[in-house]
Each structure stands twice: as structure tokens, then as C-alpha cells.
Amino acid sequence: MDDIENLLSESFSQAGQKQGAVFEAQLVASLMIQSNAFISIKTAAKLCSISRQTIDRRIHQGTFPVPEKLSSEDKAIRKAFRIKDIQQWLNSPLTYRAPQ
């Protein structure tokens, strides 16, 4: 983790705050994709530029990735999407079909 922090601090000092922030965002995105991180429906909606209601509708139509259940209790069901599933959808949103 120290290597990443050093890399970030070097990029801030060399490229200025604005470019450093862009680099940091790209680095975080890359790490999330490599680790196949989970993202919330709110984040998925922002990434895909569609509303949460549209995401729900597309999930039921089979044209959007199905979120994974994170909680074990029935009262408060927490769900999240795998970043790689969202990336697949972003690559071809018009032809995407959720795996059965």
C-alpha cells in the first residue's frame, strides 16, 4: 500500500492537483476492476448514466446484470453488483443479456 501512496504523492507533485486527481481515479478504477469489487446500485446508476428505476426494470427484463445478495438476513437485504458485470454491460448495453 505504501507503494501506491508514494506513486500518488509523486503524481500530485509532478502533475498538479487536477491531473493527480484524474490519475488517482484511474488507479482506483483499475484496482476495482482487477479485484472484481462490488459496487452499490447507486454507483452503478452513476456509472451507467441511467436511473435506479431503469436498472430495476432492466434486471427484470434480463438486460442488466443481476446484483448479488450481500446480507444473510431477510429484513434488510443488501445487494451489490460486481464491477466486471457492469463493465460487460457498458461494453454493449443494447445487446447485453444476463446469464441464466
N, C-alpha and C positions, 0 to 999 in steps of 0.2 A: 504494500500500500504506500510505503514511503516513496517508491519509485514514481508512482502515479502523481503523488503530491509534488514531488520535485519537478516532474515534467510539466505539471500545471503551472507551478510558480514561475518556471522558466518561460513558458509561453506567455504568461501575463506580462512579464517584464520586457520581453522581446517584441511582442506584437501589439501591446496596448490592451486596454480593458475590453474593448469591443471584440477584437479578434480573439482574445483569450477566452471570452465567454462563448463564442462560437465553437472554438476548439474544445472547450470543456463539454459543451452539449453534444458534440460529435463523439467525443470519447465515451461519455456516459451512454449514449445510444448504442455505440459499438459493443460496450461491455454488456448491456442489457440483452442485445441480440445474441451474443456469444453464450451467455448463461441461460438463455431462453427464459428470461424473467417473466413474472406475472405483472399485468397492468390492470388497473381498475376500468370499469365501464366508462367512467368519466374521462379518463385519459385516452381510452380507445376512441371515444367520440371526438375528442380534440384532434387526435392523430388522423382520423379518417374524414374529418370535416362533415360529419353527419350527426344528427341528434340521437339522444339515448332512445327515444321512441322509435326512430328508424332502425337503430340497431336491434331493438327487441323484435320489431316486425320482420327484419331480415333473418334473424335467428330462427323464428318460427317458419319462415319460408325456405330455410335451408341455404340461404345465400350469404350468410355471415358466420364466422367461426362460433362454435358453442363454447361458452365460458365453463371453466372448471369450478366445481364447488370446493371452497376452502374451509368451510366450517363443518363441524360434525353435528351441531345442534339444529333442530328443526325450527326453533323460534327465530333466530337471526341468521339467515342463510347469506353467507358472503361468497361471492363469485368473482372470478377474475379471468382474463384472457391471457394466453401465452403470447408473448411478443412475436414469435415466429408465425403463429397463426394469423395475427393481424398483418404481418409483413406479406404473407401469401395473399391475403385479401387485397392489400394495397397494390400488389403487382397486377392483379386482374379482377377488379371489383365487379365488372359486368358479367364475367363468366364463372366466378367462384361458386363452388358447391361444397358445402360442409361434408366431411367424411361421415359415412353412416356407421 
